[in-house]
Amino acid sequence: MNSKEEEMKQDKDRRRSFLKHIVAGAAVVAGSLAVIRPVKAKPVFKRKEGDDVLYHESESFKKYYESLK
């Protein structure tokens, strides 16, 4: 190998190493942001006392109820 080919190979290796470090650094930053970001709680629907609806009376429910008699 002549010196020009060796120089090109070293240059190529340096670029490849640089890109690997950039990708690894970006992965670390993305991972740390995912850990740091606070999780927002979903709003919870609170039922009022006395609003307990156990079923909705419909025709099919009436037929079923009558079939049990």
N, CA, C and O atoms as a GROMACS GRO file, in nm:
protein
  276
    1MET      N    1   0.083  -0.118   0.000
    1MET     CA    2   0.000   0.000   0.000
    1MET      C    3   0.088   0.124   0.000
    1MET      O    4   0.191   0.131   0.066
    2ASN      N    5   0.044   0.218  -0.073
    2ASN     CA    6   0.121   0.342  -0.071
    2ASN      C    7   0.065   0.435   0.036
    2ASN      O    8  -0.038   0.407   0.096
    3SER      N    9   0.133   0.542   0.058
    3SER     CA   10   0.097   0.633   0.168
    3SER      C   11  -0.039   0.700   0.146
    3SER      O   12  -0.110   0.728   0.242
    4LYS      N   13  -0.075   0.724   0.020
    4LYS     CA   14  -0.204   0.788  -0.009
    4LYS      C   15  -0.319   0.695   0.028
    4LYS      O   16  -0.418   0.740   0.085
    5GLU      N   17  -0.306   0.567  -0.004
    5GLU     CA   18  -0.410   0.471   0.031
    5GLU      C   19  -0.423   0.455   0.183
    5GLU      O   20  -0.534   0.446   0.236
    6GLU      N   21  -0.311   0.453   0.251
    6GLU     CA   22  -0.313   0.442   0.396
    6GLU      C   23  -0.378   0.565   0.459
    6GLU      O   24  -0.454   0.555   0.555
    7GLU      N   25  -0.347   0.680   0.404
    7GLU     CA   26  -0.404   0.805   0.454
    7GLU      C   27  -0.555   0.807   0.433
    7GLU      O   28  -0.629   0.852   0.521
    8MET      N   29  -0.601   0.758   0.318
    8MET     CA   30  -0.745   0.754   0.289
    8MET      C   31  -0.816   0.656   0.384
    8MET      O   32  -0.926   0.683   0.431
    9LYS      N   33  -0.750   0.543   0.410
    9LYS     CA   34  -0.809   0.444   0.500
    9LYS      C   35  -0.820   0.501   0.642
    9LYS      O   36  -0.921   0.482   0.708
   10GLN      N   37  -0.718   0.570   0.688
   10GLN     CA   38  -0.720   0.631   0.821
   10GLN      C   39  -0.828   0.739   0.829
   10GLN      O   40  -0.897   0.753   0.930
   11ASP      N   41  -0.841   0.815   0.721
   11ASP     CA   42  -0.941   0.921   0.716
   11ASP      C   43  -1.082   0.860   0.723
   11ASP      O   44  -1.170   0.910   0.793
   12LYS      N   45  -1.100   0.751   0.649
   12LYS     CA   46  -1.229   0.681   0.648
   12LYS      C   47  -1.260   0.626   0.787
   12LYS      O   48  -1.374   0.635   0.833
   13ASP      N   49  -1.160   0.569   0.855
   13ASP     CA   50  -1.179   0.515   0.989
   13ASP      C   51  -1.214   0.626   1.089
   13ASP      O   52  -1.297   0.606   1.177
   14ARG      N   53  -1.151   0.742   1.076
   14ARG     CA   54  -1.180   0.854   1.164
   14ARG      C   55  -1.322   0.904   1.145
   14ARG      O   56  -1.391   0.935   1.243
   15ARG      N   57  -1.367   0.912   1.020
   15ARG     CA   58  -1.504   0.956   0.993
   15ARG      C   59  -1.605   0.857   1.049
   15ARG      O   60  -1.705   0.896   1.109
   16ARG      N   61  -1.578   0.730   1.030
   16ARG     CA   62  -1.667   0.627   1.081
   16ARG      C   63  -1.675   0.633   1.234
   16ARG      O   64  -1.783   0.623   1.291
   17SER      N   65  -1.562   0.650   1.299
   17SER     CA   66  -1.558   0.660   1.444
   17SER      C   67  -1.634   0.784   1.491
   17SER      O   68  -1.707   0.778   1.589
   18PHE      N   69  -1.616   0.894   1.420
   18PHE     CA   70  -1.687   1.017   1.455
   18PHE      C   71  -1.838   0.996   1.446
   18PHE      O   72  -1.912   1.036   1.537
   19LEU      N   73  -1.885   0.933   1.339
   19LEU     CA   74  -2.029   0.910   1.322
   19LEU      C   75  -2.082   0.816   1.429
   19LEU      O   76  -2.194   0.836   1.478
   20LYS      N   77  -2.005   0.714   1.466
   20LYS     CA   78  -2.048   0.623   1.572
   20LYS      C   79  -2.065   0.698   1.704
   20LYS      O   80  -2.161   0.674   1.778
   21HIS      N   81  -1.972   0.789   1.733
   21HIS     CA   82  -1.981   0.866   1.857
   21HIS      C   83  -2.100   0.962   1.855
   21HIS      O   84  -2.166   0.981   1.957
   22ILE      N   85  -2.128   1.020   1.741
   22ILE     CA   86  -2.243   1.111   1.729
   22ILE      C   87  -2.372   1.034   1.754
   22ILE      O   88  -2.458   1.080   1.828
   23VAL      N   89  -2.386   0.918   1.692
   23VAL     CA   90  -2.508   0.837   1.708
   23VAL      C   91  -2.521   0.791   1.853
   23VAL      O   92  -2.631   0.794   1.909
   24ALA      N   93  -2.412   0.748   1.914
   24ALA     CA   94  -2.417   0.704   2.054
   24ALA      C   95  -2.455   0.820   2.145
   24ALA      O   96  -2.534   0.802   2.238
   25GLY      N   97  -2.401   0.937   2.121
   25GLY     CA   98  -2.435   1.055   2.201
   25GLY      C   99  -2.581   1.093   2.187
   25GLY      O  100  -2.646   1.128   2.285
   26ALA      N  101  -2.633   1.087   2.066
   26ALA     CA  102  -2.774   1.118   2.043
   26ALA      C  103  -2.864   1.019   2.115
   26ALA      O  104  -2.968   1.056   2.169
   27ALA      N  105  -2.824   0.892   2.117
   27ALA     CA  106  -2.903   0.791   2.187
   27ALA      C  107  -2.904   0.817   2.337
   27ALA      O  108  -3.007   0.799   2.402
   28VAL      N  109  -2.792   0.858   2.392
   28VAL     CA  110  -2.785   0.887   2.535
   28VAL      C  111  -2.874   1.007   2.568
   28VAL      O  112  -2.946   1.004   2.668
   29VAL      N  113  -2.869   1.110   2.487
   29VAL     CA  114  -2.951   1.229   2.511
   29VAL      C  115  -3.099   1.194   2.502
   29VAL      O  116  -3.177   1.235   2.587
   30ALA      N  117  -3.137   1.118   2.401
   30ALA     CA  118  -3.278   1.080   2.385
   30ALA      C  119  -3.324   0.994   2.503
   30ALA      O  120  -3.436   1.010   2.551
   31GLY      N  121  -3.239   0.904   2.548
   31GLY     CA  122  -3.275   0.821   2.662
   31GLY      C  123  -3.290   0.900   2.789
   31GLY      O  124  -3.381   0.874   2.868
   32SER      N  125  -3.203   0.996   2.811
   32SER     CA  126  -3.212   1.077   2.933
   32SER      C  127  -3.334   1.169   2.928
   32SER      O  128  -3.394   1.195   3.033
   33LEU      N  129  -3.371   1.217   2.812
   33LEU     CA  130  -3.490   1.301   2.802
   33LEU      C  131  -3.616   1.220   2.831
   33LEU      O  132  -3.711   1.270   2.891
   34ALA      N  133  -3.616   1.096   2.787
   34ALA     CA  134  -3.732   1.010   2.812
   34ALA      C  135  -3.748   0.983   2.961
   34ALA      O  136  -3.860   0.971   3.010
   35VAL      N  137  -3.638   0.973   3.033
   35VAL     CA  138  -3.643   0.947   3.176
   35VAL      C  139  -3.681   1.072   3.253
   35VAL      O  140  -3.754   1.064   3.351
   36ILE      N  141  -3.633   1.186   3.211
   36ILE     CA  142  -3.654   1.311   3.284
   36ILE      C  143  -3.795   1.365   3.264
   36ILE      O  144  -3.851   1.427   3.355
   37ARG      N  145  -3.855   1.343   3.147
   37ARG     CA  146  -3.985   1.400   3.115
   37ARG      C  147  -4.091   1.351   3.215
   37ARG      O  148  -4.108   1.230   3.231
   38PRO      N  149  -4.161   1.443   3.281
   38PRO     CA  150  -4.263   1.401   3.378
   38PRO      C  151  -4.384   1.341   3.306
   38PRO      O  152  -4.419   1.382   3.196
   39VAL      N  153  -4.444   1.246   3.370
   39VAL     CA  154  -4.562   1.181   3.315
   39VAL      C  155  -4.684   1.255   3.365
   39VAL      O  156  -4.700   1.278   3.485
   40LYS      N  157  -4.770   1.293   3.271
   40LYS     CA  158  -4.890   1.366   3.309
   40LYS      C  159  -5.001   1.266   3.344
   40LYS      O  160  -5.022   1.168   3.273
   41ALA      N  161  -5.069   1.292   3.453
   41ALA     CA  162  -5.178   1.206   3.497
   41ALA      C  163  -5.302   1.235   3.412
   41ALA      O  164  -5.328   1.349   3.376
   42LYS      N  165  -5.375   1.130   3.383
   42LYS     CA  166  -5.499   1.146   3.309
   42LYS      C  167  -5.609   1.189   3.406
   42LYS      O  168  -5.611   1.144   3.521
   43PRO      N  169  -5.699   1.275   3.361
   43PRO     CA  170  -5.808   1.316   3.451
   43PRO      C  171  -5.899   1.196   3.482
   43PRO      O  172  -5.926   1.113   3.396
   44VAL      N  173  -5.943   1.191   3.604
   44VAL     CA  174  -6.029   1.081   3.649
   44VAL      C  175  -6.170   1.133   3.664
   44VAL      O  176  -6.194   1.237   3.725
   45PHE      N  177  -6.266   1.058   3.607
   45PHE     CA  178  -6.406   1.095   3.617
   45PHE      C  179  -6.456   1.050   3.754
   45PHE      O  180  -6.451   0.932   3.788
   46LYS      N  181  -6.505   1.146   3.832
   46LYS     CA  182  -6.558   1.114   3.964
   46LYS      C  183  -6.710   1.114   3.958
   46LYS      O  184  -6.772   1.210   3.911
   47ARG      N  185  -6.768   1.006   4.004
   47ARG     CA  186  -6.913   0.994   4.005
   47ARG      C  187  -6.968   1.065   4.128
   47ARG      O  188  -6.908   1.062   4.235
   48LYS      N  189  -7.082   1.127   4.110
   48LYS     CA  190  -7.150   1.191   4.222
   48LYS      C  191  -7.225   1.084   4.300
   48LYS      O  192  -7.266   0.982   4.246
   49GLU      N  193  -7.242   1.109   4.427
   49GLU     CA  194  -7.316   1.017   4.513
   49GLU      C  195  -7.462   1.014   4.468
   49GLU      O  196  -7.522   1.120   4.450
   50GLY      N  197  -7.519   0.897   4.451
   50GLY     CA  198  -7.658   0.885   4.412
   50GLY      C  199  -7.677   0.876   4.261
   50GLY      O  200  -7.790   0.864   4.216
   51ASP      N  201  -7.571   0.882   4.182
   51ASP     CA  202  -7.582   0.870   4.037
   51ASP      C  203  -7.556   0.728   3.990
   51ASP      O  204  -7.516   0.707   3.875
   52ASP      N  205  -7.578   0.630   4.077
   52ASP     CA  206  -7.548   0.492   4.040
   52ASP      C  207  -7.654   0.439   3.944
   52ASP      O  208  -7.769   0.418   3.982
   53VAL      N  209  -7.615   0.418   3.821
   53VAL     CA  210  -7.702   0.359   3.721
   53VAL      C  211  -7.645   0.222   3.691
   53VAL      O  212  -7.537   0.209   3.634
   54LEU      N  213  -7.719   0.119   3.730
   54LEU     CA  214  -7.668  -0.016   3.712
   54LEU      C  215  -7.701  -0.073   3.575
   54LEU      O  216  -7.628  -0.159   3.525
   55TYR      N  217  -7.808  -0.027   3.514
   55TYR     CA  218  -7.842  -0.073   3.380
   55TYR      C  219  -7.926   0.032   3.311
   55TYR      O  220  -7.980   0.123   3.374
   56HIS      N  221  -7.937   0.018   3.182
   56HIS     CA  222  -8.023   0.105   3.102
   56HIS      C  223  -8.138   0.020   3.051
   56HIS      O  224  -8.116  -0.079   2.981
   57GLU      N  225  -8.260   0.056   3.087
   57GLU     CA  226  -8.374  -0.025   3.049
   57GLU      C  227  -8.400  -0.010   2.900
   57GLU      O  228  -8.423   0.100   2.850
   58SER      N  229  -8.397  -0.122   2.831
   58SER     CA  230  -8.422  -0.122   2.686
   58SER      C  231  -8.518  -0.236   2.655
   58SER      O  232  -8.554  -0.315   2.742
   59GLU      N  233  -8.560  -0.243   2.530
   59GLU     CA  234  -8.652  -0.348   2.488
   59GLU      C  235  -8.590  -0.487   2.508
   59GLU      O  236  -8.656  -0.579   2.554
   60SER      N  237  -8.464  -0.500   2.472
   60SER     CA  238  -8.400  -0.631   2.486
   60SER      C  239  -8.388  -0.670   2.633
   60SER      O  240  -8.400  -0.787   2.668
   61PHE      N  241  -8.364  -0.571   2.720
   61PHE     CA  242  -8.357  -0.600   2.863
   61PHE      C  243  -8.494  -0.641   2.915
   61PHE      O  244  -8.504  -0.734   2.996
   62LYS      N  245  -8.599  -0.574   2.870
   62LYS     CA  246  -8.735  -0.609   2.913
   62LYS      C  247  -8.769  -0.752   2.871
   62LYS      O  248  -8.827  -0.828   2.949
   63LYS      N  249  -8.734  -0.789   2.748
   63LYS     CA  250  -8.760  -0.925   2.699
   63LYS      C  251  -8.685  -1.027   2.783
   63LYS      O  252  -8.740  -1.131   2.820
   64TYR      N  253  -8.561  -0.998   2.813
   64TYR     CA  254  -8.481  -1.090   2.893
   64TYR      C  255  -8.541  -1.103   3.034
   64TYR      O  256  -8.552  -1.214   3.087
   65TYR      N  257  -8.578  -0.991   3.092
   65TYR     CA  258  -8.634  -0.994   3.228
   65TYR      C  259  -8.765  -1.074   3.230
   65TYR      O  260  -8.788  -1.151   3.323
   66GLU      N  261  -8.849  -1.056   3.129
   66GLU     CA  262  -8.975  -1.130   3.120
   66GLU      C  263  -8.950  -1.280   3.101
   66GLU      O  264  -9.028  -1.362   3.149
   67SER      N  265  -8.845  -1.315   3.032
   67SER     CA  266  -8.815  -1.458   3.009
   67SER      C  267  -8.771  -1.528   3.137
   67SER      O  268  -8.779  -1.650   3.146
   68LEU      N  269  -8.725  -1.453   3.235
   68LEU     CA  270  -8.682  -1.512   3.362
   68LEU      C  271  -8.798  -1.547   3.454
   68LEU      O  272  -8.782  -1.626   3.547
   69LYS      N  273  -8.915  -1.489   3.429
   69LYS     CA  274  -9.032  -1.513   3.515
   69LYS      C  275  -9.094  -1.648   3.490
   69LYS      O  276  -9.193  -1.684   3.554
   0.00000   0.00000   0.00000
